[in-house]
């Protein structure tokens, strides 16, 4: 499993927790508060997780699970 595939469910869970829409910071806080042990156990991902979180969002947009960035306020992520 790629790091992006590992993190995609975390991003979705964070957005669902916030009613389907959240800022990047809210997503990061949710992931850290709920998955920090998973991240610590994931080797080098621990040092790159916020970067991978952003790539996961890009992949979720390409998959049609998140709205395109142009359809959201700056800095806000939303489920489709």
Secondary structure, DSSP 8 states (H G I E B T S, - for coil): --HHHHHHHHHHHHHHHTTTEEEHHHHHHHHHHHHHHHHHTTTTHHHHHHHHHHHHHHHHHHTTSB--GGGS-TTEEEB-
